[in-house]
């Protein structure tokens, strides 16, 4: 069966070596490209971000892009604290979803098929909310058809069992200018081969098409500590 590629939907990540690991416990001037601040129960949040009572299965982060470039973040792990060490307990995959700019959950909305609630990119110096929601089960549950849906939701399987946990993500800056053009030219032939092998039949033939995006080397970032209770 032939597969098609929706315009603008293809993201190609190019890695340029191993990134640096930053912890949010480090000083603010440490050079980390983003900050992941745990939203406390008494801190305000816009409509659609916090819409149900606090739960040990959910945590909301206020994410700030400290760079002058657009960034993406991919889930890298849920770590639990053991003494003075951090151990990776869960290994989720996929992009970290952010609340879209000016997003607001529509009154009465009861499913996730609502445009404008989430995005995978954070613009230069932009801030957004991102909620981690654990299912407590072997598989991620996601929102039910009659469940209220928030902005920037990330539905993950399982749940951390330690007294304290933290989120770790891999952050990449979106390439621009000469670096972006070079990446398009260098990786276009191999990408076409991989897409063809996957059955994609409508990939743009122009290597500079906006359907293709390239990103720089990853930097691992850890959030503030989250108490399980």
Buried (B, 14 or more C-beta within 10 A) or exposed (E): EEEEBEEEEBBBBBEEEEBEBBBBEEEEEEEBBBBBBBBEEEEEBEEBBBEEEEEEBBBBBBBBBBBEBBBBBBBBBBBBBEEEEBEEBBEBEEBBBBBBEEBBBEEEBBEBEBEBBBBBBBBEEBBBBBBBBBBEEEEBBBBEEEBBBBBBBBBBBBBBEBEBBBBBBBBBBBBEEEBBBEBBEEBBEEBBEEBEEEEBEEBBEEBEBEBBBBBBBBBBBBBBBBEBE
